Structure formats: C-alpha cells, structure tokens
Amino acid sequence: MATMEINATMVKKLRDLTGAGMMECKAALTEASGDIDAATTILRKRGLAQATKKAGRSTNEGLIGNYIHMGGKIGVLVEVNCESDFVARTEDFQALAREIAMHVAAASPQYLKREDVPADVLEGERAIYRDQVKDKPAQVVEKIVEGKLNSFYEQVCLLDQPSIRDPKVTIGQTVQQAIAKMGENISVARFVRFKLGETA
C-alpha cells in the first residue's frame, strides 16, 4: 500500500478539530495513513485532543493576572477564566495568567482575537495590500491579500501572536495546551496595557 502524502491542509484541519500541536497532528495523520477520523482517535487516546471537547464549557472562575515591567513604566492586567476555583488557585493556572500578562507587556497587542478587529480597520488593511500587489494577476491578488492579513492578525491580535517565550507557539495555542494539561476549559476574557505617559 502506497504511503499517503500528509500535507499542511490536512494537518491544519486535524489541529482545528483537536487543538493538538502541529507535530502531534502530523504524526497521528502519518500513523493513520491520512484518515482524519482515525488520526483524531489516536490523539484522543494520547490525551492530546482533550482541549476541543472542553471548549464549549462555561468559564465563570479564574483570576486577574498582572505584570509590572521596566521599573513601573508598563503595567498589564489580564482576565483569564476557567471552570473552577480549584484550578484558578493552582500554580500552573497562575503561571499561565502571568505569562500572558508578560506577553502583553512585551508584544503590545491591540485586540484579543480576530473577531475584535473593527471592519473598517480590516478594509483599510485590505486596501493597502491590494494596492501593493495591483500589478499581479487578479486571481492571485486575493490570496496574497489574505496572506498579508494573516500576518497583520499575528501582529495585532493577542491569541494569534507568537509567544515571546516560544515563538513557534501562539498565545492561543498556549491556552489550548493549558486546557489539555489542566483538564478544564480556559479562556482569555480581556486585557489592558498601560504605558507611562500614553493616553488612550
């Protein structure tokens, strides 16, 4: 039997379904000969697909993480929610909240997630990108624009930003990893970043 080629689209689909890491998804797909359902089962058996099963559960507990940087010149508050007070009091959860707060201090995101970016801002970015590639064939312009838009999200949206601790992992993926580890749904509700001398 010929070995099936595992491509990036398949890996992304499995990752979206399970919340598992890229390498784990690729390994599971290889083992399952490209069968998405079988690969999902493999990940579940390994405990790597727990995150998505918990994604719909309500998060009414949690804590406010904080971080003060540069001798008091930058301060961050971030609300991270979970399902139980028990998990909120664990060292792992507190470390996650602090890590996210430190990331916000360093990376200065403008929005929490893609859906929070105002439509007029997105259209403005699209217009700039289209103008940059106006000499390209029409059929490739939108693909290029969408690619540039993904890069824009990585710059301005907290959950899309590469982690300052490990740039191979986004903050969104860091949260997914925490869900798998702690066994509860976890979400970032909001954040605020203050810089001395800056006005809103």
N, C-alpha and C positions, 0 to 999 in steps of 0.2 A: 504494500500500500504506500502510495507517494505521500511524503510529508507535506502538510499544508503550510503555505506561506502565511505567517502571522503578521498582519500589517497594523499600522498605527490606528486606523479607524476601528478595527476590532478591539484593540487594547483599550481605546478611549471608551467604547461602548460598554465593555465589561467594567471598566473603572467607574463609569457613571452609574451603573447598576448596583455595584457593590461597595464603592468607596475605598476599595483596596488600592495599594500603591501600584505604580506602573510596572515595576519589575515582577511583583507578585502576579499581576494580571497576565503579563506576557508568559510567565512560567506556567500558569494554570491553563492558558489557551494552548500552549505547546503540548502540555500533557493531555489535553482534551482534544487534540487534533483540530482545533479551531471551532469546536462546538461551544457556543456561548453558555447554554444551559448547563452542560457538563462542567465547564470551567467555573461557573457560579457555585455549583455543588462542591467542587474541590476547594474553593476559597472558603465556603461556609464551614466545611469540615476542619479547616485550619484556623477557624475563628477570625478570618480576615474580612468577612463580609457582614459583620455584625452592625456596622455603622448605619447602613441604609435601613435596616429593619427598625432601628430606633428613631429614625429621622422624623416620624410623624408624632412622636410622643411629646406632650407639653413640658415646657421647661419653666417652672414657676419659682425655682430656688436659684441660688448662685451667689455671686458676690461682685463687688466693685473692685477691680484691680487698679493699682495705681503705680506710677513711676515718676520720680523727680530726677531730672538729668541736668548735667552741666552746672552744678552748684546752685540749682534753683532757677535756672534760666528757661527750662522747658518742663512742663508738667502734663501728665496724661491720666485720665480716668477712663476706664473701660468696664462696661457691664457684661459679664459672662454668665450665662444661665445654664442650669442643669435641672434634673428632675427631683433631686432630694437634698435636704440639708446635710445629710451624711456625706455625700460626695463633695458638696461645696466646702466642707471643712477638711477634706483630705489635702495632703501636701502636693499631690500631683495636680489637683484642680487649681490650687492657689498658685502653683508654679506656672500653669498654663495661662492664667489671668495676668500674671506678672510678665510673662514672656510676650504676650500680645501687647500689653501696655508699653513695654520697652520697644517693641517693633514700631508701634505708632509714633513714639518719640523720635525714632531714627528715620523712619520712612515717610512720615507725614502724609498719610492717605487723606483724600478729600471726601471719600464716600465709603460706606460699609460694603456694599455689594453693587453689582452691575445695574440692578433694577433701580437703584437710588440715583443714578446719573440722570439729570434732567434731559428731556427730549431735545431741547434747544441746544444744549451743550453737545450732545451726540451729533446732531445735524451739522453743527458748526465744525466739528472734527471731521465728519464725513466730507464736507465741502472742501476743506483744506486738503485732505488726502486725494480727493478726486482731481483737484487742481494740480497736485504734484505729479499725477500719472495720466494727465489728459492726452498725452501723445501715444499712450499704449492702446492696443486693440480693445474695443468696447467689452468683449467677453471676458477679458482678464482684469479690467478695471475694478469691478465689484469684489473679486477675490482678493485683490491687493488691498482694497479699502478695508475689507473685513479683517484681513491680517494685521493691518495697522491699528485697527480699532481694538483688537485683542491686546496689542502692545500698550495701547492707551489705558485699557482696563487694568493691566498689570502695574501701571504707574500710579493710578489714582484710586483704585478700589482695594480696601484692606484685604478682603478674602481672596483676591486674585494676586496680591503682591507676593513675590518670592520672600520667604522668611529671611530675616537678617542673620539668623542662627544657621540655617541650612538653605541656601538659595535654590537647591534642587526641589524644594518642597514649598508650596504656597501656604499662606496662613489658613486658608480653607481646608487644605489637606492636613495641616497640623491639628485642626479641630477634629477632622474625621479620625485621625489616628488616636486622639484622646478619647473619642466616643468608643472606639474598638477596645481601648485599654481599660477604661473605667466602667464600661457596660451601661452607660446612660446616654440619652440624647443631650447634646451640649450645643449651645448657640451663642453667638456674639450679638448682643442686642443693640448696642450703641457705644460710641466713644467720643471723647472730646480732648483736643490737644491745645494747650496754652503755651505760647512763647512770649516771653517778656518783651513788652513794647509793641506787640502785634495787636491790632484791633480787628474785630470781626467784620 
